[in-house]
Amino acid sequence: MKDLSVCYRAWEEEYRHVSWGGPRPVSAVEKVLAPGSRLLDAGCGNGRYLLPLSKKYDAVGTDISVNALLRARDYLEKSSQVAGCVASSITHLPFSDHSFDAVICYGVLQHLFGNERLLAVEELTRVLRPHGSIFFEVFGTDDMRFGGDEVEKNTFRRKGGIIYHYFTEKELESLFAGFDIEEIRSVKTEKRFRGELYTRHHIKGIVRL
C-alpha cells in the first residue's frame, strides 16, 4: 500500500473520536446468506455491521485500526455477542484460502488507491469459498463531497491522509469482472445542509464467484 503508516495513523486518529451511531441494517445479507454461514466483515470499523451480523452468522471482522477493533469488541461484549476481531489490511488478509462463505465490504474500497483496490479484490476472492458472495457499498461520483485534493482520477486525500475515491457503476463492473454480478445499483438521496439541498450518492452491489 502507498504510505501505509500514514494511512494507519489517519484511521487510528479517526477512531479516537468517531461516534458509534448504533448498529446498521444487514437485511441485504440476511436475504441471501443462510444462518450460521462463516462471514468476513472486511474493514469492520467499530462494529456497526459486525454486531448485528454476529447474531446470525459465524462472523469475523478485520480492520487496519486497532482503536476501531477495541471499540468493536467493547460493543460486542456489551451486547453479549461473539465475533472475531483481527487487525489487518484488506490487501493482506491473514486467513487461509476459501475460509468464508461471504464477505461484506461496506464503505471500505472507497478509501483505497487504484492498485490497492485491485489487491483487495484479489484477497477477497482468495478467502472466499466457491460460489461465495461479496456485498459492498461505496461512494459514487455524484456525491456532494466529490472533489478536493485529487491524487488519482476521482480520488481525493482528506483528514490527515484518509483517501476518498468516488466510483461509477462501470468502474465497479470492471473491478469485479471475475464475478457473476447479481446487483450493482446507485442510490441517491438528498441532504439539506445550511438551507441548501445536496446529493448523497452510494453504489451498492452483490457479486458471486
PERA-V554180 format. One record per backbone hydrogen bond with DSSP energy under -1.0 kcal/mol. NH is the residue of the N-H (numbers start at 1). CO is the residue of the C=O. E is the energy in kcal/mol with one decimal. If there is no record, write none. Layout:
NH | CO | E
NH | CO | E
This chain:
7 | 3 | -2.5
8 | 4 | -2.9
9 | 5 | -2.3
10 | 6 | -2.2
11 | 7 | -2.1
12 | 8 | -2.4
13 | 9 | -2.3
14 | 10 | -2.1
15 | 11 | -2.2
16 | 13 | -1.3
17 | 14 | -1.0
18 | 14 | -1.6
24 | 48 | -2.8
30 | 26 | -2.2
31 | 27 | -1.9
32 | 29 | -1.3
33 | 29 | -3.1
36 | 56 | -2.6
37 | 34 | -1.7
39 | 58 | -2.2
40 | 102 | -2.2
41 | 60 | -3.2
42 | 104 | -2.2
43 | 62 | -2.2
44 | 62 | -2.4
47 | 44 | -2.0
51 | 47 | -2.4
53 | 49 | -2.3
54 | 50 | -2.2
56 | 53 | -1.6
57 | 53 | -2.5
58 | 37 | -2.2
59 | 57 | -1.4
60 | 39 | -2.1
61 | 84 | -3.2
62 | 41 | -2.3
63 | 86 | -1.5
69 | 65 | -1.8
70 | 66 | -2.4
71 | 67 | -1.8
72 | 68 | -2.4
73 | 69 | -2.6
74 | 70 | -1.8
75 | 71 | -2.4
76 | 72 | -2.3
77 | 73 | -2.5
78 | 74 | -2.3
79 | 75 | -1.3
80 | 77 | -1.5
81 | 76 | -2.9
84 | 59 | -2.0
86 | 61 | -2.8
88 | 63 | -1.5
92 | 89 | -1.4
95 | 93 | -1.2
98 | 126 | -2.5
99 | 127 | -1.1
100 | 127 | -2.6
101 | 38 | -2.5
102 | 38 | -1.2
103 | 133 | -2.4
104 | 40 | -2.8
105 | 135 | -3.1
107 | 137 | -2.7
111 | 108 | -2.5
112 | 109 | -1.3
117 | 113 | -2.2
118 | 114 | -1.6
119 | 115 | -1.9
120 | 116 | -2.7
121 | 117 | -2.2
122 | 118 | -2.1
123 | 119 | -2.3
124 | 120 | -2.7
125 | 121 | -2.4
126 | 122 | -2.1
127 | 123 | -2.1
129 | 100 | -2.7
132 | 129 | -2.3
133 | 101 | -1.3
134 | 207 | -2.6
135 | 103 | -2.8
136 | 205 | -2.4
137 | 105 | -1.4
138 | 203 | -2.0
140 | 201 | -2.9
141 | 167 | -1.8
143 | 140 | -1.7
144 | 199 | -2.6
146 | 143 | -1.9
150 | 148 | -1.3
151 | 155 | -2.4
152 | 155 | -1.2
155 | 152 | -2.5
156 | 164 | -2.9
157 | 149 | -2.1
158 | 162 | -3.5
161 | 158 | -1.2
162 | 158 | -1.7
164 | 156 | -3.1
165 | 110 | -3.1
166 | 154 | -2.4
167 | 139 | -2.8
172 | 168 | -1.7
173 | 169 | -2.2
174 | 170 | -1.9
175 | 171 | -2.3
176 | 172 | -2.2
177 | 174 | -1.5
179 | 176 | -2.0
180 | 208 | -3.5
182 | 206 | -2.0
183 | 206 | -1.9
185 | 204 | -2.7
187 | 202 | -3.4
189 | 200 | -2.2
191 | 198 | -3.2
193 | 196 | -3.1
196 | 193 | -1.8
198 | 191 | -2.7
200 | 189 | -3.2
202 | 187 | -2.6
203 | 138 | -2.7
204 | 185 | -2.6
205 | 136 | -2.4
206 | 183 | -2.3
207 | 134 | -2.2
208 | 180 | -2.7
209 | 132 | -2.7
